[in-house]
Amino acid sequence: MSPIAVRVIVIGAAVAAGMGAGLYVKALRADLDTAQLEAHDARETVGRRDVQIADLQKQQREHATQLAQLEKTRQDIAADLAARKSDLEKLKRESESVRAWADGALPDDVVRLYASPALTGAVDAAMRAGNGLHAAGDDTAQ
């Protein structure tokens, strides 16, 4: 083989290797661009998730504060109820008329009030079933 043919083959091989390397670098850059885009999207997703987590933690703290306030209110109401019961028991011990009143039967109106669907929760079931309440004084709805 002539030296010129060897040089042409070597140059051709070098050009082919250069072109192959160029295509390989181009493919690597495309992969890098894709990976950078995916990393950017992942960072955005993590950022949104972190914001959601922070919001949920804030809501949890607010709910815990509200729960503590409700518990304090419940305890205050329970203490007030106990004090009122104590006062009533004291009055019953001190006064014959109060004792007679407290030991007596409840009036019929009060008994009906305690049997009211609004107190027993039956009104909720009626509302869920689609049986809404009629307007006051509207006897045609019955």
C-alpha distance (Angstrom), angle and dihedral (degrees) to the residues before:
residue distance angle dihedral
M1 . . .
S2 3.73 . .
P3 3.79 122.2 .
I4 3.79 90.2 -118.9
A5 3.80 91.9 55.6
V6 3.80 90.0 48.7
R7 3.81 89.7 50.6
V8 3.83 91.3 48.2
I9 3.79 90.3 49.7
V10 3.82 91.6 46.7
I11 3.80 91.4 46.6
G12 3.83 90.8 46.2
A13 3.79 90.1 49.1
A14 3.82 90.2 48.0
V15 3.83 91.1 48.7
A16 3.81 90.7 47.1
A17 3.81 90.5 47.6
G18 3.82 89.7 47.5
M19 3.79 91.5 49.5
G20 3.79 90.9 46.3
A21 3.78 90.4 48.9
G22 3.83 90.0 48.0
L23 3.81 91.4 51.1
Y24 3.80 90.0 46.3
V25 3.83 91.0 50.6
K26 3.82 89.8 47.3
A27 3.83 90.3 51.3
L28 3.81 90.6 47.6
R29 3.82 90.6 50.7
A30 3.80 90.1 50.5
D31 3.80 89.2 50.3
L32 3.81 89.7 47.8
D33 3.82 91.5 50.5
T34 3.82 90.2 49.6
A35 3.80 91.8 47.4
Q36 3.83 91.4 48.0
L37 3.82 90.5 50.0
E38 3.80 91.0 49.0
A39 3.82 90.3 47.6
H40 3.82 90.2 50.6
D41 3.81 90.7 49.7
A42 3.81 90.3 47.8
R43 3.83 91.0 50.7
E44 3.81 90.0 50.8
T45 3.79 90.9 48.5
V46 3.80 91.4 49.1
G47 3.81 89.8 47.4
R48 3.82 91.7 52.6
R49 3.79 90.1 46.1
D50 3.81 91.0 50.1
V51 3.81 90.2 51.2
Q52 3.80 90.3 49.9
I53 3.80 91.2 48.4
A54 3.81 90.6 49.9
D55 3.82 90.4 49.3
L56 3.80 91.5 49.1
Q57 3.80 91.2 48.2
K58 3.81 90.0 50.3
Q59 3.82 90.4 49.5
Q60 3.80 90.0 48.4
R61 3.82 90.8 52.5
E62 3.81 90.5 47.9
H63 3.81 90.9 48.6
A64 3.80 90.7 48.6
T65 3.82 89.7 51.7
Q66 3.79 91.1 48.0
L67 3.79 90.8 47.4
A68 3.80 90.5 51.6
Q69 3.81 89.7 50.0
L70 3.80 90.9 49.0
E71 3.79 91.1 48.5
K72 3.80 90.7 50.8
T73 3.80 90.2 48.8
R74 3.81 90.1 48.4
Q75 3.80 90.6 50.6
D76 3.81 90.9 48.1
I77 3.81 90.8 50.2
A78 3.81 91.2 47.0
A79 3.81 90.5 50.3
D80 3.83 90.6 47.9
L81 3.81 90.5 48.8
A82 3.79 91.3 49.5
A83 3.81 90.0 49.5
R84 3.81 91.4 49.7
K85 3.80 91.5 48.1
S86 3.78 88.9 49.4
D87 3.80 90.3 49.4
L88 3.81 90.9 49.5
E89 3.80 91.9 49.0
K90 3.80 89.2 49.0
L91 3.81 90.7 50.2
K92 3.80 90.7 47.8
R93 3.80 89.9 53.3
E94 3.81 92.7 47.3
S95 3.80 102.3 42.2
E96 3.78 129.5 48.4
S97 3.83 92.3 -159.9
V98 3.82 92.5 53.4
R99 3.81 90.4 46.7
A100 3.82 90.4 51.7
W101 3.79 91.2 47.7
A102 3.83 93.2 48.1
D103 3.80 93.1 46.8
G104 3.82 92.8 47.2
A105 3.78 126.9 97.5
L106 3.77 119.7 -87.7
P107 3.81 116.0 -105.1
D108 3.81 115.7 -100.1
D109 3.81 91.5 -113.3
V110 3.81 90.7 57.0
V111 3.81 91.6 46.9
R112 3.84 89.5 52.1
L113 3.79 89.9 47.4
Y114 3.81 91.3 54.7
A115 3.81 90.0 48.6
S116 3.82 90.1 51.2
P117 3.82 115.4 126.3
A118 3.79 88.1 -129.5
L119 3.82 89.8 64.5
T120 3.79 98.8 36.5
G121 3.82 94.4 48.3
A122 3.79 93.9 -118.5
V123 3.79 89.3 120.4
D124 3.82 88.8 65.1
A125 3.79 91.1 55.5
A126 3.82 90.6 48.2
M127 3.80 90.6 50.7
R128 3.82 92.2 49.3
A129 3.79 89.9 49.9
G130 3.80 90.2 56.1
N131 3.80 95.1 -106.6
G132 3.78 97.6 128.8
L133 3.77 123.4 -174.1
H134 3.78 119.4 -95.6
A135 3.78 123.7 -125.6
A136 3.80 117.0 -87.3
G137 3.79 111.0 -86.6
D138 3.80 92.6 14.2
D139 3.81 101.1 126.8
T140 3.82 92.8 167.7
A141 3.80 91.5 72.7
Q142 3.80 92.0 68.3
